[in-house]
Amino acid sequence: MRLLRAIFLPVTGVRDSTERVLQLLVGLVLYGVALAFMIRGGIGLAPWDVLAVGTAKHVPLSFGAVVVALSVVLLLLWVPLPPTLARGPATA
């Protein structure tokens, strides 16, 4: 029961890190399945996914590897940003 709560309920306090990691992995798997259905069905993709599909057609990597590589590159580019830019525009 505790495992099901960790998967389906939002994070509302301090929880065991293994439960959080499991929730993250389940979410990533579901996202990957949904993305695969969208690609197979030809119903259109989000801009980030279109970039990954286009890149995968020009490099000798699979779509999944390109998604991971582009995500890592984006995170590495985000790290040196000043805190005010990294947080986005300030709201009053």
ChimeraX attribute file (.defattr): number of C-alpha atoms within 10 A of each C-alpha:
attribute: neighborCount
match mode: 1-to-1
recipient: residues
	/A:1	5
	/A:2	7
	/A:3	10
	/A:4	10
	/A:5	12
	/A:6	18
	/A:7	18
	/A:8	11
	/A:9	9
	/A:10	10
	/A:11	12
	/A:12	6
	/A:13	6
	/A:14	7
	/A:15	10
	/A:16	9
	/A:17	9
	/A:18	10
	/A:19	16
	/A:20	16
	/A:21	13
	/A:22	14
	/A:23	20
	/A:24	13
	/A:25	13
	/A:26	14
	/A:27	14
	/A:28	12
	/A:29	11
	/A:30	12
	/A:31	12
	/A:32	13
	/A:33	12
	/A:34	12
	/A:35	16
	/A:36	14
	/A:37	12
	/A:38	14
	/A:39	15
	/A:40	10
	/A:41	9
	/A:42	9
	/A:43	8
	/A:44	12
	/A:45	13
	/A:46	9
	/A:47	9
	/A:48	11
	/A:49	16
	/A:50	13
	/A:51	14
	/A:52	20
	/A:53	18
	/A:54	12
	/A:55	17
	/A:56	17
	/A:57	12
	/A:58	8
	/A:59	10
	/A:60	10
	/A:61	13
	/A:62	13
	/A:63	18
	/A:64	14
	/A:65	13
	/A:66	21
	/A:67	19
	/A:68	12
	/A:69	14
	/A:70	16
	/A:71	14
	/A:72	12
	/A:73	11
	/A:74	11
	/A:75	11
	/A:76	11
	/A:77	10
	/A:78	12
	/A:79	10
	/A:80	10
	/A:81	11
	/A:82	9
	/A:83	9
	/A:84	9
	/A:85	11
	/A:86	11
	/A:87	9
	/A:88	8
	/A:89	8
	/A:90	7
	/A:91	4
	/A:92	3
